Amino acid sequence: MRVSSRSLVVVCLLSSLVGCKDEEPPPVPKPTLSETPLWQVKADLSFPDECFGSSVALADFDGDGRKDLAVSSQACQELLVSSRNPGRLSIFVGQEKFFSTQAVSAALSWQNTHPNASGQQLRVESGEVNGDAYADLLVYGRYGVSVFLGQADLAAMLSAPSFRVPGNGTFQNSLFVDLNGDGLDDLVANHSASQRFYLSTPGAGGEGGLFTLARTRTGYLRASFVGDLNKDGAEDVSLGFGGGNLGYFLGCKPGSAFACDGPISAEPWRIETLVGRGNLHPDLNGDGHPETFAFSESGPFQFHFSQPDGTFSPTPAWSTQGDPAFPYVSSFAGLASVGDMDGDGVRNDFVLHSSGRLYLFSPKDGISQSMHPVWAWPRADAVPSGYGTYRRYSIAVPGDLNGDGFDDLVVATTEFGDILDVPMGEVSIHAGGQVPATPATPPHLPSPQACGLQVDEVNGKPDLTVDQDVLERTVHVVWRNFEEEDCEVKEQCVLAPGRRKLLRFSTSIQNLGNKAAVLPPIEENPDLYVFDECHGHDHLTNFAAYELRDSAGNAVMTGRKQGYYLVDVQSYCSDAAASTFHEPMGISAGWSDIYTLDTPCQWVDITDVADGTYSFQVSVDTRDIVEEGTVHPNTVAFPVRLEGDTVTVLP
């Protein structure tokens, strides 16, 4: 259509009077939290028996001004036993955006004469021990502690450690900490039943090389970094102390006003009175002291604020019972303050993990019992089909890597239990972002609830049952290859060698009675036990049974009956009894033992089972090995539909 010149004049006159206003462009959508990583590297399958991602550390190891990413690979586990693989270190060089995807790597070596010496339980930590332009790397595991000095040539850095803590046998956790305030990291190493304190002495020469042994404490193993408690410039540590207590020891500078014994105070600065104190958390209540998480004797995982004198309130501000489908909440130090990942302007977000799940919290309104996680990796509350194994997590906090205004997160994950067929693990960068509108329900992490147990260890009775919710949320289908000589074939956990289709799940055996369920010892009832040649210990037989039943109630397939060592794993009740180790085995009132889905034989072989609808049934103690109450059933069952490589729980 043609527009007349008169019309154009009118439009221009009107525009000159009221002004022309361009339409505002729509706002750019802000990023949201997601399970899709910004960057990721996975296990190199050419390295057999190495499980990638057991730990991660960020620092500038090559001195180019960018932080690099150090990752350890530990020995994988099969049939509850670790391989003899020595483990590996990999460094992914920092780039303008994220990191290289090709690593500089080297296998580790151990001088330990222990027959099982290998790369078990490997962890890494960055620090500065010699005052040069390169960050240094502490590597410790079950069979040794080593320090690698950073340099421009990363391959040369990883070729051999510059310092090893001498000794054979087993080692526990180690840490870098500047005990004398000279700006260099010293080393605390826990070996067998002794605790060794090494001061950094670069250039001193002699047998110690980089470090000089300054003190040894015998009979103690616990050690953790707690910051600078007395603000004197020397960093301090919490250490195991007499009577199973935890003491805070001050680092000793030259001329310290208090009595010193080597690099730490001769006496503890303070004895911790809060039972089960765990990771410290940066100050949130403004009193200048850190807050803390703690494990209660009855099971709930709790958060405690500090008090003006630096001690912790005995009353928790928040607690969780944990999710038995993803157990062991924060049992493996996967707890870290992560800045502001969700962009709400409050920099007190934190993550904590369980086996198989990492939870993000954003307590912008403060920490109270109403707090719940705003996100989780993975986000779903149930295990999907094809699931490999539970994961354990290691965290590094890089800040905002992609420049979008949200703090990001580096997450390393590796196997928690047995691997399936191949080594596993990955390291991912998860982007910060706003919390998505869906799903609206937060990740499942229940608050403590009283069960009304009224524990009575004299006149009470245990009452064993199975948590159906855990079964429904963990049941899934996987395929796995078995050789004829595999223990699972010999023990008839699968019907034949070869590639088998497995219906796998976690079983949580609960004691919801008011007395501990204690199993009789083998000396009194040898018929209840059988020695397992593959595992090398006695199994309690016929304690739990797994069955698929058809519509007529007939057993279509039966899993190997389980139950070999019952212990307290998961608390279900805020009024549960204190966790106890029972001789020879047992479950305390209000607790459960969990056979996680990655436990050998924790499945039903469904290779030859036709697709269709079945009843999945799990029973426990149907022979009444334990004299128990009758409030809760020993058997639970629910309908499932098998279709291809999936299983669906039906209403």
C-alpha positions as CSV (number, residue, x, y, z in Angstrom):
1,M,0.0,0.0,0.0
2,R,1.3,3.5,-1.0
3,V,1.6,6.1,1.8
4,S,0.8,9.8,0.8
5,S,3.3,12.6,1.4
6,R,0.6,14.3,3.4
7,S,0.4,11.4,5.8
8,L,4.2,11.4,6.2
9,V,4.1,15.1,7.1
10,V,1.5,14.5,9.7
11,V,3.5,11.6,11.2
12,C,6.6,13.7,11.4
13,L,4.8,16.6,13.0
14,L,3.3,14.3,15.7
15,S,6.7,12.7,16.2
16,S,8.3,16.2,16.7
17,L,5.6,17.1,19.3
18,V,5.5,13.9,21.4
19,G,8.9,12.4,20.6
20,C,9.7,9.1,18.9
21,K,10.4,6.3,21.4
22,D,12.0,3.1,20.2
23,E,10.6,-0.1,21.8
24,E,12.7,-1.4,24.7
25,P,14.3,-4.7,23.8
26,P,13.2,-7.6,25.9
27,P,15.4,-8.3,28.9
28,V,18.0,-11.0,28.4
29,P,17.0,-14.0,30.3
30,K,19.2,-14.6,33.3
31,P,20.9,-18.0,33.5
32,T,19.4,-20.7,35.7
33,L,20.9,-23.5,37.7
34,S,21.1,-26.6,35.5
35,E,22.4,-30.2,35.5
36,T,24.2,-29.5,32.2
37,P,27.8,-28.5,32.9
38,L,29.6,-25.6,31.3
39,W,32.7,-27.7,30.9
40,Q,33.5,-31.4,31.7
41,V,36.2,-34.0,31.4
42,K,35.7,-37.7,32.1
43,A,37.7,-40.7,33.0
44,D,40.3,-41.9,30.5
45,L,39.3,-45.5,29.8
46,S,42.8,-46.3,28.6
47,F,43.8,-46.2,32.3
48,P,42.3,-49.4,33.7
49,D,41.4,-49.6,37.4
50,E,41.7,-45.8,37.8
51,C,38.6,-44.0,39.1
52,F,39.0,-40.3,38.0
53,G,37.9,-37.4,40.1
54,S,38.5,-38.5,43.7
55,S,39.6,-35.0,44.6
56,V,40.2,-31.6,43.0
57,A,42.3,-28.5,43.8
58,L,42.6,-25.0,42.1
59,A,45.8,-23.1,42.0
60,D,48.4,-21.6,39.6
61,F,50.9,-24.4,39.5
62,D,52.7,-23.3,36.3
63,G,53.0,-19.6,37.2
64,D,51.3,-18.2,34.2
65,G,48.8,-16.1,36.2
66,R,45.8,-18.4,35.6
67,K,44.6,-21.1,38.0
68,D,45.0,-24.6,36.9
69,L,42.9,-27.6,37.9
70,A,44.6,-30.6,39.7
71,V,42.6,-33.8,39.8
72,S,43.5,-37.1,41.4
73,S,42.4,-40.6,40.2
74,Q,42.2,-43.3,42.9
75,A,42.2,-47.1,42.7
76,C,38.8,-48.3,41.7
77,Q,36.9,-50.8,43.9
78,E,35.3,-54.1,42.9
79,L,33.7,-56.6,45.3
80,L,34.3,-54.1,48.1
81,V,38.1,-54.4,47.5
82,S,40.3,-51.7,45.9
83,S,42.6,-52.6,43.1
84,R,46.4,-52.2,43.4
85,N,46.4,-49.3,40.9
86,P,48.9,-46.6,42.2
87,G,46.6,-43.8,41.2
88,R,47.3,-40.8,39.0
89,L,47.6,-37.0,39.1
90,S,46.3,-34.8,36.2
91,I,46.6,-31.1,35.8
92,F,44.3,-29.2,33.3
93,V,45.9,-25.9,32.5
94,G,44.0,-22.7,33.1
95,Q,42.8,-20.9,30.0
96,E,41.1,-17.6,29.2
97,K,37.8,-19.5,29.7
98,F,37.8,-22.6,31.9
99,F,40.6,-25.1,31.5
100,S,42.2,-27.3,28.8
101,T,40.5,-30.6,28.2
102,Q,43.8,-32.5,27.7
103,A,45.7,-33.1,30.9
104,V,49.3,-33.2,31.8
105,S,49.3,-36.4,33.9
106,A,51.5,-39.0,35.6
107,A,51.0,-42.2,37.5
108,L,51.9,-42.0,41.2
109,S,54.5,-44.1,42.9
110,W,54.6,-45.4,46.5
111,Q,57.5,-46.4,48.6
112,N,55.3,-48.1,51.2
113,T,56.1,-51.8,51.8
114,H,52.5,-52.6,52.8
115,P,51.3,-55.5,50.6
116,N,48.2,-53.5,49.6
117,A,50.0,-50.2,48.8
118,S,48.0,-48.5,46.1
119,G,46.3,-45.2,45.3
120,Q,43.4,-45.7,47.7
121,Q,41.5,-42.7,49.1
122,L,43.5,-40.1,47.2
123,R,43.0,-36.5,48.0
124,V,44.8,-33.3,46.8
125,E,45.2,-29.9,48.3
126,S,47.0,-26.8,47.0
127,G,49.3,-24.5,49.0
128,E,52.7,-22.7,49.0
129,V,55.6,-24.3,50.7
130,N,58.7,-22.6,49.3
131,G,57.7,-19.0,48.5
132,D,58.3,-19.0,44.8
133,A,55.9,-18.0,42.0
134,Y,54.3,-21.4,41.7
135,A,51.6,-23.1,43.8
136,D,52.4,-26.5,45.3
137,L,50.4,-29.7,45.6
138,L,49.8,-32.0,48.6
139,V,48.7,-35.5,47.7
140,Y,47.7,-38.0,50.4
141,G,46.1,-41.3,50.5
142,R,45.9,-44.5,52.5
143,Y,49.5,-45.5,51.7
144,G,51.4,-42.2,51.6
145,V,51.8,-38.5,51.7
146,S,53.7,-36.5,49.1
147,V,54.3,-32.9,48.1
148,F,54.9,-31.8,44.5
149,L,56.5,-28.4,43.8
150,G,54.9,-26.3,41.1
151,Q,57.0,-25.2,38.1
152,A,56.5,-23.9,34.6
153,D,57.0,-27.5,33.2
154,L,54.0,-29.4,34.7
155,A,55.2,-32.7,33.3
156,A,58.5,-32.2,35.3
157,M,56.4,-31.2,38.3
158,L,54.5,-34.5,38.3
159,S,57.5,-36.7,37.5
160,A,58.3,-37.2,41.1
161,P,57.4,-35.7,44.5
162,S,59.8,-33.3,46.1
163,F,59.0,-34.6,49.5
164,R,57.5,-37.8,50.9
165,V,56.5,-38.5,54.5
166,P,58.5,-41.5,55.4
167,G,57.0,-44.7,56.8
168,N,55.1,-47.8,55.9
169,G,51.7,-49.0,57.0
170,T,48.6,-46.8,56.6
171,F,48.1,-43.0,56.6
172,Q,45.1,-40.9,57.3
173,N,44.2,-37.3,56.4
174,S,46.9,-34.7,56.0
175,L,46.8,-30.9,55.6
176,F,48.7,-27.8,54.7
177,V,48.6,-25.1,57.5
178,D,50.9,-22.2,58.3
179,L,51.6,-23.0,61.9
180,N,54.4,-20.4,62.5
181,G,53.0,-17.5,60.5
182,D,55.9,-17.2,58.1
183,G,53.7,-17.3,55.0
184,L,54.7,-20.8,54.0
185,D,52.5,-23.9,54.5
186,D,53.6,-26.4,57.0
187,L,52.4,-30.0,56.9
188,V,50.5,-32.2,59.4
189,A,50.5,-35.9,58.4
190,N,48.7,-38.7,60.2
191,H,50.5,-42.0,60.0
192,S,49.4,-45.2,61.7
193,A,48.9,-44.1,65.4
194,S,51.0,-41.0,65.2
195,Q,50.5,-37.4,64.2
196,R,53.6,-35.6,62.6
197,F,54.1,-31.9,62.3
198,Y,56.6,-30.7,59.7
199,L,57.7,-27.1,59.4
200,S,58.4,-25.8,55.9
201,T,62.2,-25.2,55.6
202,P,63.0,-24.7,52.0
203,G,66.7,-24.5,51.2
204,A,67.6,-26.0,54.6
205,G,69.0,-29.1,53.0
206,G,69.6,-32.2,55.1
207,E,67.5,-35.4,55.3
208,G,64.2,-33.5,55.5
209,G,64.6,-31.5,52.4
210,L,61.6,-29.2,52.1
211,F,60.3,-29.9,55.6
212,T,61.7,-30.5,59.1
213,L,60.0,-32.8,61.5
214,A,59.1,-30.5,64.5
215,R,56.9,-32.7,66.7
216,T,55.2,-36.1,66.9
217,R,52.0,-36.8,68.8
218,T,51.3,-40.5,69.4
219,G,47.9,-42.0,69.8
220,Y,46.0,-39.3,67.8
221,L,44.8,-39.1,64.3
222,R,42.2,-36.3,63.9
223,A,43.4,-33.0,62.5
224,S,41.7,-30.1,60.7
225,F,42.3,-26.5,59.8
226,V,40.3,-24.0,61.9
227,G,41.8,-20.6,60.8
228,D,43.6,-18.1,63.0
229,L,41.6,-18.3,66.3
230,N,43.7,-15.8,68.3
231,K,44.4,-13.4,65.3
232,D,48.2,-13.6,65.7
233,G,49.0,-14.4,62.1
234,A,49.7,-18.1,62.7
235,E,47.1,-20.6,61.6
236,D,45.6,-23.0,64.1
237,V,44.4,-26.6,64.1
238,S,41.8,-28.8,65.9
239,L,43.3,-32.1,67.0
240,G,42.2,-35.2,68.7
241,F,42.7,-34.9,72.5
242,G,42.5,-37.1,75.6
243,G,39.2,-39.0,76.2
244,G,38.1,-38.8,72.6
245,N,37.7,-35.1,72.8
246,L,38.6,-32.4,70.3
247,G,41.1,-29.7,71.2
248,Y,42.0,-26.4,69.5
249,F,45.7,-25.9,69.4
250,L,47.3,-22.6,68.4
251,G,50.1,-22.3,65.9
252,C,53.3,-21.1,67.5
253,K,55.2,-18.0,66.1
254,P,58.6,-17.0,67.4
255,G,58.0,-15.2,70.7
256,S,54.4,-16.4,71.2
257,A,53.1,-15.4,74.6
258,F,51.9,-18.9,75.4
259,A,53.8,-22.1,76.1
260,C,54.7,-24.0,72.9
261,D,55.5,-27.6,72.2
262,G,57.2,-27.5,68.9
263,P,55.0,-25.8,66.3
264,I,51.8,-25.8,68.3
265,S,50.7,-24.7,71.8
266,A,51.6,-27.1,74.6
267,E,48.0,-27.1,75.8
268,P,44.8,-26.7,73.8
269,W,43.4,-23.2,73.6
270,R,40.0,-24.6,74.2
271,I,38.3,-28.1,74.4
272,E,35.3,-28.6,72.2
273,T,32.2,-29.3,74.1
274,L,29.9,-29.9,71.2
275,V,29.7,-33.6,70.5
276,G,30.2,-34.6,66.8
277,R,31.5,-31.2,65.6
278,G,32.2,-31.4,61.8
279,N,33.1,-28.8,59.2
280,L,33.3,-25.1,60.2
281,H,31.4,-22.6,58.2
282,P,32.2,-18.8,57.7
283,D,30.7,-16.4,60.3
284,L,27.0,-15.7,59.6
285,N,25.8,-14.1,62.8
286,G,28.4,-11.3,62.8
287,D,30.2,-12.3,66.1
288,G,33.6,-12.9,64.3
289,H,33.6,-16.6,65.0
290,P,32.9,-19.5,62.6
291,E,29.7,-21.5,62.8
292,T,29.8,-25.3,62.6
293,F,28.0,-28.4,61.4
294,A,27.8,-31.4,63.6
295,F,26.6,-35.0,63.8
296,S,24.3,-35.8,66.7
297,E,24.5,-39.0,68.6
298,S,21.0,-39.9,67.5
299,G,21.8,-39.3,63.9
300,P,20.5,-35.9,62.5
301,F,23.1,-33.7,60.8
302,Q,22.9,-30.2,62.4
303,F,24.0,-26.6,62.1
304,H,25.1,-24.7,65.2
305,F,25.7,-20.9,65.5
306,S,28.7,-19.7,67.4
307,Q,28.3,-17.8,70.7
308,P,30.2,-14.6,71.7
309,D,33.0,-16.5,73.4
310,G,33.6,-18.6,70.3
311,T,31.9,-21.8,71.6
312,F,29.0,-23.2,69.8
313,S,25.4,-23.1,70.8
314,P,24.3,-26.6,72.1
315,T,20.9,-26.1,70.3
316,P,21.0,-26.5,66.6
317,A,19.5,-23.9,64.3
318,W,18.9,-26.4,61.6
319,S,19.1,-30.1,61.1
320,T,18.3,-32.9,58.6
321,Q,17.7,-36.6,59.0
322,G,19.3,-37.1,55.6
323,D,17.8,-39.1,52.7
324,P,18.3,-42.9,53.0
325,A,18.0,-43.2,49.3
326,F,21.2,-41.1,49.1
327,P,22.8,-41.9,52.4
328,Y,25.8,-40.7,54.4
329,V,24.9,-37.0,54.3
330,S,28.1,-35.0,54.6
331,S,30.1,-37.9,55.9
332,F,32.9,-37.4,53.4
333,A,33.8,-33.7,53.9
334,G,31.8,-32.6,50.8
335,L,30.7,-29.3,52.4
336,A,31.9,-25.9,51.2
337,S,30.9,-22.3,51.2
338,V,30.4,-21.3,47.6
339,G,29.7,-17.6,47.5
340,D,26.5,-16.5,45.7
341,M,25.5,-19.1,43.1
342,D,21.9,-18.2,42.8
343,G,22.4,-14.4,42.4
344,D,20.3,-13.3,45.3
345,G,22.9,-10.9,46.5
346,V,23.7,-12.8,49.7
347,R,27.1,-14.6,49.7
348,N,26.4,-17.4,52.1
349,D,25.4,-20.2,49.8
350,F,26.9,-23.6,50.6
351,V,26.8,-27.2,49.3
352,L,26.8,-30.5,51.2
353,H,26.8,-33.9,49.7
354,S,25.6,-37.4,50.4
355,S,26.5,-40.5,48.5
356,G,25.2,-39.8,45.0
357,R,23.8,-36.3,45.5
358,L,25.1,-32.7,45.9
359,Y,22.8,-30.2,47.6
360,L,22.9,-26.4,47.2
361,F,21.6,-24.2,50.0
362,S,20.9,-20.4,49.7
363,P,20.0,-19.2,53.2
364,K,19.3,-15.6,52.2
365,D,16.9,-15.2,55.2
366,G,19.3,-16.8,57.6
367,I,19.6,-20.4,58.8
368,S,16.6,-21.9,60.5
369,Q,14.7,-25.2,60.6
370,S,12.7,-24.0,57.6
371,M,15.8,-24.0,55.4
372,H,15.8,-26.5,52.6
373,P,18.1,-27.1,49.5
374,V,17.2,-24.9,46.5
375,W,18.9,-27.2,44.0
376,A,20.7,-30.6,43.7
377,W,22.9,-32.4,41.3
378,P,21.3,-34.7,40.2
379,R,18.0,-32.8,40.5
380,A,15.6,-35.9,40.5
381,D,14.9,-37.5,43.9
382,A,15.1,-41.0,42.3
383,V,17.8,-43.1,40.7
384,P,17.4,-43.4,36.9
385,S,17.7,-46.6,34.9
386,G,21.3,-47.2,33.7
387,Y,22.7,-45.8,36.9
388,G,26.3,-46.7,37.4
389,T,27.1,-46.3,41.1
390,Y,26.8,-43.8,43.9
391,R,29.3,-41.0,43.7
392,R,31.3,-39.1,46.2
393,Y,32.2,-35.4,45.6
394,S,35.1,-33.1,45.9
395,I,34.5,-29.3,45.5
396,A,36.6,-26.4,44.4
397,V,35.2,-22.8,44.5
398,P,36.4,-20.8,41.5
399,G,34.2,-17.7,41.6
400,D,32.5,-16.4,38.5
401,L,34.3,-18.2,35.6
402,N,32.1,-17.2,32.7
403,G,31.5,-13.6,33.7
404,D,27.8,-13.7,34.0
405,G,27.6,-12.4,37.5
406,F,27.0,-15.7,39.2
407,D,29.5,-17.7,41.1
408,D,30.2,-21.1,39.6
409,L,31.3,-24.5,41.1
410,V,33.9,-27.1,40.2
411,V,32.7,-30.6,41.1
412,A,34.7,-33.8,40.9
413,T,32.8,-37.0,41.3
414,T,34.1,-40.6,41.5
415,E,32.8,-44.0,42.5
416,F,31.5,-44.4,46.0
417,G,31.1,-48.2,45.8
418,D,31.8,-50.9,43.3
419,I,32.2,-49.9,39.7
420,L,30.2,-51.7,37.0
421,D,32.4,-52.6,34.0
422,V,34.8,-49.7,33.4
423,P,36.6,-46.9,35.3
424,M,34.5,-43.9,36.0
425,G,34.5,-40.3,37.2
426,E,34.3,-36.8,35.9
427,V,35.1,-33.2,36.7
428,S,32.5,-30.6,35.8
429,I,32.0,-26.9,36.0
430,H,28.4,-26.1,37.1
431,A,27.2,-22.6,36.3
432,G,25.6,-20.4,38.9
433,G,22.1,-19.0,38.0
434,Q,18.7,-18.3,39.4
435,V,16.7,-21.2,40.8
436,P,14.4,-22.5,38.1
437,A,10.7,-22.1,38.6
438,T,10.2,-25.8,38.1
439,P,10.2,-28.2,39.7
440,A,8.5,-26.2,42.5
441,T,9.2,-28.8,45.2
442,P,12.7,-28.6,46.7
443,P,15.0,-31.5,46.6
444,H,14.1,-34.2,49.1
445,L,16.1,-33.9,52.3
446,P,13.8,-34.6,55.3
447,S,13.8,-32.8,58.6
448,P,14.1,-34.9,61.8
449,Q,10.9,-36.4,63.1
450,A,10.2,-38.2,66.4
451,C,9.0,-41.8,66.0
452,G,7.7,-42.1,69.6
453,L,10.1,-45.0,70.2
454,Q,10.5,-44.7,74.0
455,V,13.7,-46.7,73.9
456,D,13.9,-49.4,76.5
457,E,16.9,-51.7,76.1
458,V,15.8,-53.9,79.0
459,N,12.1,-54.6,78.4
460,G,11.6,-53.4,74.8
461,K,11.7,-55.2,71.6
462,P,13.2,-54.5,68.2
463,D,10.9,-54.3,65.2
464,L,12.5,-54.9,61.8
465,T,11.0,-53.7,58.5
466,V,12.1,-52.5,55.1
467,D,11.8,-48.9,53.8
468,Q,9.5,-49.1,50.8
469,D,10.1,-45.5,49.8
470,V,13.9,-46.2,49.4
471,L,13.1,-49.3,47.3
472,E,10.8,-47.3,45.0
473,R,13.2,-44.4,44.5
474,T,16.3,-46.6,43.9
475,V,15.0,-49.5,41.8
476,H,16.4,-49.4,38.3
477,V,17.8,-51.5,35.4
478,V,21.4,-51.9,34.4
479,W,23.4,-54.3,32.2
480,R,26.7,-55.8,33.4
481,N,29.2,-58.3,32.0
482,F,30.3,-61.3,34.2
483,E,33.1,-63.8,33.6
484,E,32.7,-67.4,34.6
485,E,35.2,-67.0,37.4
486,D,33.5,-63.9,38.9
487,C,32.4,-64.3,42.5
488,E,28.9,-63.1,41.5
489,V,28.6,-66.2,39.2
490,K,30.0,-68.6,41.7
491,E,27.7,-67.3,44.4
492,Q,24.7,-67.5,42.0
493,C,23.9,-63.8,42.2
494,V,23.4,-64.2,38.4
495,L,22.1,-67.2,36.6
496,A,25.0,-67.5,34.1
497,P,28.1,-65.7,33.0
498,G,28.0,-63.2,30.1
499,R,26.0,-60.0,29.7
500,R,23.2,-59.9,32.3
501,K,20.2,-57.6,32.9
502,L,19.9,-56.6,36.5
503,L,17.1,-55.1,38.6
504,R,19.1,-53.2,41.1
505,F,18.1,-51.2,44.2
506,S,19.1,-50.1,47.7
507,T,17.6,-51.9,50.7
508,S,17.2,-50.0,54.0
509,I,16.6,-52.5,56.9
510,Q,15.0,-50.4,59.6
511,N,14.6,-51.1,63.3
512,L,11.6,-49.1,64.4
513,G,11.2,-50.9,67.7
514,N,12.3,-49.6,71.1
515,K,15.3,-52.0,71.6
516,A,18.4,-52.8,69.5
517,A,18.1,-55.8,67.2
518,V,21.3,-57.8,68.0
519,L,22.1,-60.9,66.0
520,P,23.4,-64.0,67.7
521,P,27.1,-64.7,67.4
522,I,28.4,-67.4,65.2
523,E,29.7,-69.4,68.1
524,E,26.2,-69.8,69.5
525,N,24.4,-70.3,66.1
526,P,26.9,-71.5,63.5
527,D,24.0,-72.7,61.2
528,L,23.0,-69.0,60.6
529,Y,26.3,-68.2,59.0
530,V,28.4,-69.4,56.0
531,F,31.9,-68.5,55.2
532,D,32.2,-66.7,51.8
533,E,35.3,-67.6,49.9
534,C,35.1,-64.6,47.6
535,H,34.7,-62.0,50.3
536,G,36.8,-63.7,53.0
537,H,34.3,-63.5,55.9
538,D,31.2,-65.0,57.3
539,H,27.8,-64.1,55.9
540,L,24.6,-64.2,57.9
541,T,22.4,-66.2,55.5
542,N,18.8,-66.0,54.6
543,F,18.2,-62.7,56.4
544,A,16.7,-60.8,53.5
545,A,15.0,-62.0,50.3
546,Y,14.2,-60.3,47.0
547,E,11.5,-61.6,44.7
548,L,9.6,-60.7,41.6
549,R,6.1,-62.2,41.6
550,D,3.5,-62.5,38.8
551,S,-0.2,-61.5,39.0
552,A,-1.0,-64.9,40.6
553,G,1.5,-64.4,43.3
554,N,4.1,-66.9,42.0
555,A,7.8,-66.2,42.3
556,V,9.1,-65.5,38.8
557,M,12.7,-64.6,39.9
558,T,14.4,-64.6,43.3
559,G,17.5,-62.6,44.2
560,R,20.3,-64.0,46.3
561,K,19.4,-63.6,49.9
562,Q,21.5,-61.0,51.6
563,G,22.7,-60.0,55.1
564,Y,26.2,-60.4,56.3
565,Y,27.1,-57.5,58.6
566,L,24.4,-55.3,60.1
567,V,25.4,-51.9,61.5
568,D,23.9,-48.5,62.2
569,V,24.1,-46.5,58.9
570,Q,21.0,-44.2,58.8
571,S,19.0,-42.6,61.6
572,Y,15.3,-42.4,61.0
573,C,14.1,-40.8,64.2
574,S,15.1,-37.8,66.2
575,D,14.4,-39.9,69.3
576,A,16.5,-42.8,68.1
577,A,19.0,-44.4,70.5
578,A,22.6,-43.3,70.2
579,S,24.4,-45.1,67.4
580,T,26.2,-48.1,68.8
581,F,28.4,-50.9,67.5
582,H,26.8,-54.2,68.5
583,E,28.6,-57.5,69.0
584,P,28.7,-59.4,66.8
585,M,26.3,-57.2,64.7
586,G,23.0,-55.4,65.0
587,I,20.9,-52.3,64.4
588,S,20.0,-49.8,67.2
589,A,16.5,-48.6,67.8
590,G,15.5,-45.9,65.3
591,W,18.3,-46.7,62.9
592,S,18.7,-48.7,59.7
593,D,21.4,-50.6,57.9
594,I,21.5,-49.8,54.2
595,Y,22.7,-52.2,51.5
596,T,23.3,-49.7,48.8
597,L,22.6,-50.4,45.2
598,D,26.3,-50.7,44.4
599,T,26.8,-53.5,46.9
600,P,27.7,-56.8,45.1
601,C,24.6,-59.0,44.5
602,Q,22.2,-56.2,45.5
603,W,19.9,-57.1,42.6
604,V,17.6,-59.6,40.9
605,D,18.8,-61.1,37.6
606,I,16.0,-60.4,35.1
607,T,17.8,-61.2,31.9
608,D,15.2,-63.9,31.0
609,V,12.2,-62.2,32.5
610,A,9.6,-61.0,30.0
611,D,8.4,-57.4,29.9
612,G,5.2,-57.0,32.0
613,T,3.8,-56.0,35.3
614,Y,5.0,-57.7,38.5
615,S,5.1,-57.3,42.2
616,F,8.5,-56.6,43.6
617,Q,8.8,-58.0,47.2
618,V,11.6,-57.6,49.8
619,S,11.5,-59.4,53.1
620,V,13.7,-59.3,56.1
621,D,14.1,-61.7,59.1
622,T,11.2,-63.9,58.1
623,R,12.8,-66.8,60.1
624,D,12.6,-64.7,63.3
625,I,16.3,-64.8,64.0
626,V,15.6,-61.7,66.1
627,E,12.8,-61.8,68.6
628,E,10.9,-58.7,67.6
629,G,7.7,-56.8,67.8
630,T,4.9,-57.0,65.2
631,V,3.9,-53.4,64.6
632,H,5.8,-53.1,61.3
633,P,5.7,-55.8,58.6
634,N,8.8,-57.9,57.7
635,T,7.8,-57.8,54.0
636,V,7.0,-54.9,51.7
637,A,5.8,-55.2,48.1
638,F,4.7,-52.9,45.3
639,P,3.9,-53.2,41.6
640,V,6.4,-52.5,38.9
641,R,6.3,-52.6,35.1
642,L,9.4,-54.0,33.3
643,E,9.8,-52.6,29.7
644,G,13.0,-52.9,27.8
645,D,15.8,-51.4,29.8
646,T,13.5,-49.6,32.2
647,V,11.4,-50.2,35.3
648,T,8.5,-48.1,36.3
649,V,7.0,-48.1,39.8
650,L,3.2,-48.2,39.5
651,P,0.7,-46.6,41.9
